[in-house]
Every structure is written in C-alpha cells, then in structure tokens.
C-alpha cells in the first residue's frame, strides 16, 4: 500500500490554496467541484505525481465543532497537524519569515533532525523537518 492523499482541515479553501501555493510553494494538482465544496489538492513541486495534500473544507457543523476543538487543543499545546520535509529548514525559515509567516517554534535540532513549526493561517500548526545525515 502507498499513501495517495492526506488532508489538512481548512476554514477557507481559497485562502488555503493561496497560502499553500503562493507562500509555501506547493502546486495545485486537482480542483474539482464537489457539491458546494471543492476536491482541492496540492503537491510538492518535485513530486507532481506523489502524495497529494487535500485542503479539506470544514463544512458539516457537527464535525466542524469537534474538529475545531481538536485543532484548538493541538494549537494550544504547540502540536503540529502534519509535517513537511524540506532540504534546509533554516533557509525555509528565513524565506517564510520574510513573507510574514508566523513561526511558533524557531528552527531547532534534536535527535538527528532540524525542525520548525509555523501557523498556516487556516487554523493549523505545520512542522517542517530536515533529516540530518
């Protein structure tokens, strides 16, 4: 088995698309109407046929309340929703900071990896990580 799609919940799909493409540098892969919402995915620029990230809209009110409570708990405790690999965390930190991305954890090295955590402006904390060789 392989991972095909994973998701990140977003409050506003268009805002998320702009952040994930224009700021983070992902590329839009799929954008199809799905009855009032969109099946909207992005991929890494070096892996256009790789794992897709679904910008999952929070629509259903019952699910939304529970999901928002869960996301709030993660944010309050500084826990990222997901993690993205990059070649150079320090360089990404500098590049994203110049674009006014808010980091909740500056780059730090521990256990053979360098990592940092930022706010994706859509309700989630996201970790970037670099494997140290």
N, C-alpha and C positions, 0 to 999 in steps of 0.2 A: 504494500500500500504506500501511497505518496500523499502528501498534503496538497490539495488542489486550491482551496480557498480558506482563508481565515478572515475574521472580521474584527472591526473596531466599531463600537456604537458611537453614533454622532447625532447631535441635535439638529444639524442643518447640513444636508448633503452637499449643497453647492459651496457653502463656506468651507466644508471639509475638503472638497475636491480642490479648491483654490489653494488651501494650505498644503495639502499633501503633494500637489504638483508644483505650484509656483514657489513654495518655500522649501519643502523637503526634497524636491527633485524627482519624485515618482512620476510615472507616465500613466495616463488614463488608458485602460485596457477595454473595459466594457461599460456602456452607458445605455441601458435599455429601460423603457417604461415598464413598471411592474405594478400596474393598477394604482396610481396615485403616488407611489414612490418610484425609485429607480434602482435597478440592479447596477450598481456603480462600483467598479473595481479599478484599482491601480496596481502597477507592478514596478519592480526596480528597473532602472534604465539598462542595466547589464544583463537582465534576465526577463525579456519580454514574454517568454513562454513559461516562466517559472510560477511560483506560488502567487496567487492574486490576493490582495487585501480588499475585502468588501467594506465599503463605507456604509455600514448598516444603520438605516434610519431608525430612530426610536419613535414608533408610531402608536402601537397598542397601549392604551392608557394603563391597564393593569400591569403589563410587563414594564412599561416605562417607569412607573413608581418604584417597583422593586429594583430595576436595573439602575435607576438614578441613585437609590440608597446604596447599592453595592459600589457604584463608581465613586460616590462621595466618600465612602469608607476607604476605598483604595487611595484616593487623593489625600484624605486626611492623614493616612498612615504612610504616605510617600511611596506607595507601591505602584509600579507601572502596570498599565493594562497589557502591554506587549513589549517586545524588544526587537530592534532592528540592528543588523550587523552593518558595520562600516569599516573602511580601511584605516581611518585615522580619526579617533574620537576628538582629539584636541583640535584638529583642523575643522571638523564639523561643528564643534562647539563655537569656535571663532566665527565661522561662516554664518551659522544660525543666529548667534548673538548679534551680529551686525544687521540682521533682519528683524531684530527686536523679539526673537523667540525667548520666552521666559523659561529659564532653567531652574529647577528645584534642587538639583544636585549637580554641582560642577564636576568636571572630569576627575575621577579617582581611579587608582589602580589597586586591585586586590585579587588574589588567587589566580594570577595569570591573565587577567582581563582588565581593560580600561573601560570605564562606563561613565555615562552621564544621563540625567533624566530631565525632560522638558515637558511643558504643558502644550498640548496640541491645539489649543483654543476651541476644542469641540467637547471638552469635558473629561479628557483623559490625560494621564501621565504616560509618556512614552520613553523607554530607555534606548539609548544607542550604546552599542558594545563593540569592542575591538579585541579580538583574541591576540594575546601576546605569544610570540613564538619562541 
